[in-house]
Amino acid sequence: IEDWTMSDDMPPGISAKVAPVLQMPEPAMIGSAEEDGRGFATEPHDHGPLIKLKVMKRYADKQAGCCAIACAVHCLLFVVFMVCFGGLGSRFMSVSEAVALHLWDDVYQIRKDAMSEGGKVCTFDPTVKDVQMQQEYEKLSGANEYKVEILYVSSSGNMLTDDMLKKIKELEDEIAGHDDYDNFCLRDTGRTSCKDAESVVMACTPQQPNGFVVPCASTKSYPVGLYDCSTPTGCPREEWKLNSTAVLTKLQGYSQATFGKDKPETAFLAMVDAAFGPGSTTAKAVKSRFKFGFPLEGFANTEDRSDEQRKKINTFFETAYFKKLNDFNKAQGKNPDIQIGFAGGNLMSLSTMLQLSQDFTKVGGAFVLVWAYVVFMTGSVWYATLAMANIFSSFLIGFLVYRLLFLNPFFGTFHIVAIFLLSGIGVDD
């Protein structure tokens, strides 16, 4: 400090006006206020800022060299990050839609996790047969069931009108009518046909396995649903009919049924919301479910190359269903009378990752805005560019430490939030 105040080669950042301040005598007693000989009231103070100022003198004298070293380190670690990411891929950075939170003290969360993990471990065949019938098992070994679940919600308050039922059937015709659906659907035991979907727009098969004929207008017909079929052995989807009078009669019958007691009416009650019941034949929301089976064609059983089977059905879900389901709500216009939600297999992950990728583009916009602000405040494009490069590389370097030091490859939704935080805090500094 004395060198700076008493010499002529004072660094540009230190004004001569501060010299008297820097040369003020120290207080006689640290921690107490006294008056020195010149009448100054000397308050207790921390010498930290002065010490830091002295340390920074070396930096002030060699700013270019220090900047070069910092840039070199950043560039080196950035190269290390890119090499690791390019060489190891998901093993280095595992992108996930999961949220890094867990309700450890919530007994219901613990039960849910136990059920989920138990469902992955348990097998349907305790004898572990070498050969299993194609597509008759609901899941692969070590995985949950594969199914497509769709939740329909009506803005008018009733999904069980003729118009709403027709819209449901139109969408589900595309699901069940896909060219490859038969190659992945869950099959009934000993049959090559697909198992019936669980949906309010199903039509019954009048001739029951016991030989009796039950017309579709009866609530005792099976499978449950509101569409009609007059052919005793069943009708293809394109021949299903919607009879308004029969629908009202059937809804009245279903509404009087008791869940868990009356069969097969219970199956219908499981597909409508709680508003449906005695005295009410309307439902604002209904649910449909399509199940898929294993082992797939070309595989001996559910344990035979299970990763390959999972990859195959995930590809089918993505190419056959994801775009249609994900774009459905947007296609309904500004004032939609029906909206859907969907889940099953990898559909939720695909939807989440698509949303994250769209949100991630906003990071670029945020960086441009902050960069422009720094240019405005500093008057230097070069300085602003280096500052933003520093901030961005800090995120990658931070993840590098997070991955290599703490051995955690997880990259989730919160990491994207961290980028915005880094840009704000970094620019503030």
C-alpha positions in Angstrom: 0.0 0.0 0.0 2.9 2.4 0.9 4.5 1.6 -2.5 1.4 2.6 -4.3 0.7 5.8 -2.4 4.3 7.1 -2.2 5.5 6.3 -5.7 4.7 7.8 -9.1 3.9 4.5 -10.9 0.5 4.1 -9.3 -1.7 1.6 -11.1 -4.5 3.1 -13.2 -7.2 1.6 -11.0 -6.0 3.6 -7.9 -6.7 7.3 -7.9 -4.4 9.7 -6.1 -7.4 10.9 -4.2 -7.4 7.7 -2.2 -3.9 8.2 -1.0 -4.8 10.1 2.2 -7.3 7.4 3.0 -4.7 4.7 2.5 -2.2 6.6 4.6 -4.5 7.1 7.6 -2.9 5.9 10.8 -4.3 2.7 12.2 -6.4 2.9 15.3 -4.7 2.6 18.6 -6.9 -0.2 19.7 -8.5 -2.6 17.3 -12.1 -3.1 18.2 -12.6 0.3 19.9 -13.1 3.9 18.7 -10.5 6.5 19.7 -9.6 10.0 18.5 -6.1 10.4 17.1 -3.9 13.4 17.4 -5.4 15.2 14.4 -8.9 14.9 15.7 -10.0 12.0 13.5 -12.5 9.6 15.1 -11.0 6.2 14.2 -13.5 3.4 14.1 -12.6 -0.2 14.4 -12.3 -1.7 10.9 -11.3 -4.9 9.1 -8.0 -4.9 7.3 -9.3 -7.5 4.9 -10.0 -5.1 2.0 -6.5 -3.6 2.2 -4.9 -7.0 2.3 -6.9 -8.0 -0.8 -5.9 -4.8 -2.5 -2.3 -5.7 -1.9 -2.7 -9.2 -3.3 -4.5 -7.9 -6.4 -1.5 -5.6 -7.1 0.3 -8.5 -8.9 -2.8 -9.1 -11.0 -3.1 -5.4 -11.8 0.5 -5.4 -13.0 0.1 -8.5 -15.2 -3.5 -8.4 -16.3 -2.8 -9.9 -19.8 -0.8 -12.8 -18.4 -3.4 -13.7 -15.8 -6.2 -13.4 -18.4 -4.2 -15.7 -20.7 -3.7 -18.3 -18.0 -7.4 -18.2 -17.0 -8.5 -18.6 -20.6 -6.1 -21.5 -21.2 -7.4 -23.3 -18.2 -11.0 -22.8 -19.3 -10.2 -24.0 -22.8 -8.4 -27.0 -21.6 -11.2 -28.1 -19.3 -13.7 -27.4 -22.1 -11.8 -29.7 -24.4 -11.8 -32.4 -21.6 -15.5 -32.0 -21.3 -16.1 -32.4 -25.0 -13.8 -35.4 -25.2 -15.6 -37.1 -22.3 -19.1 -36.3 -23.7 -18.2 -37.4 -27.2 -16.5 -40.6 -26.1 -18.8 -41.8 -23.4 -22.1 -40.2 -24.3 -24.9 -41.1 -21.8 -22.4 -42.8 -19.5 -20.7 -39.4 -19.0 -23.9 -37.2 -19.0 -27.1 -39.1 -18.4 -29.9 -36.7 -19.5 -33.1 -37.4 -17.6 -36.5 -35.9 -17.1 -36.5 -36.9 -13.4 -36.4 -34.3 -10.7 -33.7 -34.7 -8.1 -36.0 -34.6 -5.1 -37.3 -37.4 -3.0 -39.8 -37.4 -0.2 -37.9 -39.6 2.2 -40.3 -39.2 5.1 -43.5 -39.7 3.0 -44.9 -43.2 3.7 -47.0 -43.1 0.5 -43.9 -42.2 -1.6 -42.0 -45.1 0.0 -44.9 -47.5 -0.8 -45.1 -46.2 -4.4 -41.4 -46.7 -4.9 -41.5 -50.2 -3.4 -44.4 -51.1 -5.7 -42.6 -49.8 -8.7 -39.3 -51.6 -7.9 -41.2 -54.8 -7.0 -43.0 -54.7 -10.3 -39.7 -54.6 -12.1 -38.2 -57.5 -10.2 -41.2 -59.8 -10.1 -41.8 -62.1 -13.1 -45.0 -63.5 -14.4 -43.6 -67.0 -14.9 -42.1 -68.5 -11.7 -40.9 -71.5 -13.6 -38.8 -69.3 -16.0 -39.7 -71.2 -19.2 -37.1 -71.3 -21.9 -39.8 -70.6 -24.5 -42.9 -68.3 -23.9 -45.8 -67.7 -26.2 -45.3 -64.5 -28.3 -46.8 -61.3 -26.8 -48.7 -63.0 -23.9 -46.7 -61.4 -21.1 -47.3 -57.8 -20.0 -43.7 -56.8 -19.3 -40.1 -57.6 -19.9 -37.9 -59.0 -17.1 -36.8 -56.2 -14.8 -39.2 -53.6 -16.3 -42.6 -52.2 -15.7 -45.6 -53.0 -17.9 -45.8 -51.4 -21.3 -49.1 -49.6 -22.0 -50.5 -46.4 -23.6 -52.8 -44.6 -21.3 -54.8 -41.6 -22.5 -56.9 -39.3 -20.3 -59.6 -37.3 -22.1 -61.0 -34.1 -20.5 -64.0 -32.2 -21.8 -64.2 -28.4 -21.5 -68.1 -28.7 -21.6 -68.1 -31.0 -18.6 -69.2 -34.3 -20.3 -67.1 -36.7 -22.3 -69.9 -39.2 -22.8 -71.8 -37.3 -25.6 -72.0 -38.6 -29.1 -69.6 -36.0 -30.4 -67.0 -36.6 -27.7 -67.2 -40.4 -28.2 -66.6 -40.0 -31.9 -63.5 -38.0 -31.3 -62.2 -40.6 -28.9 -62.8 -43.3 -31.4 -61.1 -41.3 -34.2 -57.9 -41.1 -32.2 -58.0 -44.7 -30.9 -58.6 -46.0 -34.4 -55.2 -44.6 -35.3 -53.6 -46.4 -32.2 -55.2 -49.8 -32.7 -55.2 -49.5 -36.5 -51.5 -48.9 -36.9 -49.9 -51.3 -39.3 -47.5 -52.7 -36.6 -49.9 -52.7 -33.7 -50.5 -56.5 -34.0 -46.7 -57.0 -33.7 -46.6 -55.4 -30.3 -50.1 -55.6 -28.6 -50.8 -57.9 -25.7 -52.4 -61.1 -26.8 -55.0 -63.3 -25.1 -53.6 -66.6 -23.9 -53.4 -69.1 -26.8 -54.7 -66.6 -29.4 -53.0 -64.5 -32.1 -55.5 -61.6 -31.8 -54.9 -58.5 -29.7 -56.4 -58.2 -26.2 -59.3 -55.8 -26.1 -58.4 -52.2 -25.1 -59.9 -50.7 -22.0 -62.0 -47.8 -23.4 -65.5 -46.4 -23.3 -65.6 -46.6 -27.1 -65.4 -50.4 -27.3 -68.0 -52.5 -28.9 -69.0 -55.8 -27.4 -68.8 -59.3 -28.9 -72.4 -60.5 -28.5 -71.6 -64.2 -28.5 -69.9 -64.9 -25.2 -67.4 -67.8 -24.6 -70.1 -69.8 -22.9 -72.3 -69.7 -26.0 -74.9 -67.2 -24.8 -75.6 -64.2 -26.9 -75.7 -60.9 -25.0 -76.6 -57.8 -27.1 -74.3 -54.8 -26.8 -77.3 -52.7 -25.4 -77.0 -54.7 -22.2 -74.6 -53.6 -19.4 -73.7 -57.3 -19.0 -72.2 -57.4 -22.5 -68.4 -57.8 -22.8 -66.1 -56.1 -23.4 -67.7 -53.1 -21.8 -68.2 -50.0 -23.9 -70.8 -47.7 -25.6 -70.5 -48.7 -29.2 -72.8 -51.3 -30.9 -72.0 -54.5 -32.9 -74.8 -56.7 -34.3 -72.5 -59.5 -35.6 -72.5 -62.3 -33.0 -68.8 -63.1 -33.4 -67.8 -59.5 -33.2 -67.1 -56.6 -35.6 -64.0 -54.9 -36.8 -63.6 -51.3 -35.6 -64.8 -49.8 -38.8 -68.2 -51.5 -38.4 -68.9 -50.3 -34.9 -72.0 -48.1 -34.6 -73.1 -45.5 -32.2 -76.7 -45.7 -31.3 -77.8 -42.7 -29.2 -80.7 -44.4 -27.6 -78.7 -47.4 -26.7 -75.9 -45.2 -25.3 -78.3 -43.5 -22.9 -79.8 -46.8 -21.8 -76.4 -48.3 -21.2 -75.1 -45.2 -19.3 -78.1 -45.4 -17.0 -77.4 -49.0 -16.3 -73.7 -48.5 -15.7 -74.4 -45.6 -13.3 -76.4 -47.8 -11.0 -73.6 -50.4 -10.7 -71.5 -50.9 -7.7 -67.7 -50.8 -8.2 -66.0 -54.0 -7.4 -69.2 -55.9 -7.0 -71.1 -55.8 -10.3 -69.3 -57.5 -13.3 -68.4 -56.5 -16.0 -69.8 -53.0 -15.1 -66.9 -52.4 -12.7 -64.6 -52.2 -15.7 -66.6 -49.3 -17.1 -66.6 -47.5 -13.8 -62.8 -47.7 -13.7 -62.6 -45.7 -16.9 -64.8 -42.7 -15.9 -64.3 -40.0 -13.2 -66.0 -39.9 -9.8 -68.8 -37.7 -11.0 -70.3 -40.6 -12.8 -72.7 -42.7 -10.6 -76.2 -42.9 -9.3 -78.1 -39.9 -10.5 -75.4 -38.8 -12.9 -74.6 -40.2 -16.3 -72.0 -37.6 -17.2 -68.2 -37.7 -16.8 -65.9 -34.8 -17.4 -62.9 -37.1 -17.8 -62.5 -40.7 -19.1 -59.5 -42.9 -19.5 -58.4 -45.5 -22.0 -55.6 -48.1 -21.9 -53.9 -50.1 -24.6 -51.6 -52.9 -23.3 -48.5 -54.4 -25.1 -47.0 -57.8 -24.7 -43.7 -59.7 -24.7 -41.7 -61.6 -25.9 -41.7 -59.9 -29.3 -41.4 -61.8 -32.5 -37.9 -63.3 -32.9 -37.3 -63.6 -29.1 -37.6 -66.8 -27.1 -38.8 -65.2 -23.8 -39.0 -62.0 -21.8 -35.4 -62.4 -20.7 -34.0 -63.0 -24.2 -32.1 -59.8 -25.1 -34.5 -57.7 -23.0 -32.7 -54.5 -23.8 -33.1 -55.1 -27.5 -36.8 -55.8 -27.0 -37.2 -52.6 -25.0 -35.4 -50.6 -27.6 -37.6 -52.1 -30.3 -40.9 -51.2 -28.6 -39.6 -47.8 -27.6 -38.9 -47.1 -31.2 -42.4 -48.2 -32.1 -43.9 -45.9 -29.5 -41.9 -43.0 -30.7 -42.5 -43.4 -34.4 -46.1 -44.6 -34.3 -47.8 -42.7 -31.4 -45.7 -39.9 -30.0 -46.2 -37.1 -32.6 -49.9 -37.8 -32.9 -50.5 -37.7 -29.2 -48.2 -34.8 -28.5 -49.8 -32.6 -31.2 -53.4 -33.6 -30.4 -54.1 -30.7 -28.1 -52.5 -28.1 -30.4 -54.6 -29.4 -33.3 -57.9 -28.6 -31.4 -57.4 -24.9 -31.9 -57.7 -22.0 -29.4 -61.0 -23.0 -27.8 -60.8 -26.8 -27.6 -63.7 -28.9 -26.5 -61.4 -31.8 -25.7 -57.9 -32.1 -24.3 -55.8 -35.2 -23.6 -52.9 -36.3 -21.4 -50.9 -39.4 -22.1 -48.3 -41.7 -20.6 -46.8 -45.1 -21.0 -43.5 -46.7 -22.0 -41.1 -43.9 -23.1 -43.9 -41.5 -24.1 -43.6 -39.4 -21.0 -39.8 -39.2 -21.4 -40.1 -38.2 -25.0 -42.6 -35.4 -24.1 -40.5 -34.1 -21.3 -37.2 -34.1 -23.3 -38.9 -32.3 -26.1 -40.1 -29.6 -23.7 -36.7 -29.4 -22.2 -35.0 -29.0 -25.6 -37.5 -26.2 -26.5 -36.8 -24.5 -23.1 -33.1 -24.9 -23.7 -33.3 -22.8 -26.8 -34.4 -19.9 -24.5 -31.0 -20.2 -22.8 -29.4 -18.9 -26.0 -31.9 -16.0 -26.1 -31.1 -15.2 -22.5 -27.3 -15.2 -23.2 -27.8 -12.8 -26.1 -29.9 -10.4 -24.0 -27.3 -10.5 -21.1 -24.5 -10.1 -23.6 -26.1 -7.0 -25.1 -26.6 -5.6 -21.6 -22.9 -6.1 -20.8 -22.0 -4.4 -24.0 -24.2 -1.5 -23.1 -22.8 -1.2 -19.6 -19.1 -1.6 -20.4 -19.0 -0.2 -23.9 -16.8 -3.2 -25.0 -18.0 -6.0 -27.3 -14.7 -7.9 -26.7 -15.1 -7.7 -22.9 -18.8 -8.7 -23.0 -17.9 -11.7 -25.3 -15.2 -12.9 -23.0 -17.4 -12.5 -20.0 -20.2 -14.6 -21.5 -17.7 -17.2 -22.7 -16.4 -17.4 -19.2 -19.9 -17.9 -17.7 -20.9 -20.6 -20.2 -17.6 -22.5 -19.9 -18.0 -22.4 -16.1 -21.2 -24.4 -16.4 -19.5 -27.1 -18.4 -16.5 -27.1 -16.1 -18.8 -27.3 -13.1 -20.4 -30.4 -14.5 -17.0 -31.8 -15.2 -16.1 -31.6 -11.5 -19.6 -32.8 -10.6 -19.1 -35.9 -12.8 -15.4 -36.7 -12.3 -15.0 -35.8 -8.6 -18.5 -36.9 -7.3 -19.0 -39.6 -10.0 -22.6 -38.4 -10.7 -23.6 -38.5 -14.4 -27.2 -37.2 -13.7 -28.3 -34.2 -15.8 -31.9 -33.2 -15.0 -34.3 -30.3 -15.2 -32.7 -28.4 -12.4 -29.4 -28.2 -14.3 -31.1 -26.0 -16.9 -32.3 -23.6 -14.2 -28.6 -23.5 -13.0 -27.6 -22.0 -16.4 -29.9 -19.0 -15.9 -28.6 -18.6 -12.3 -25.0 -18.7 -13.5 -25.6 -16.1 -16.2 -27.2 -13.7 -13.7 -24.7 -14.1 -10.9 -21.8 -14.2 -13.4 -22.7 -11.0 -15.1 -23.4 -9.3 -11.7 -19.8 -10.2 -10.7 
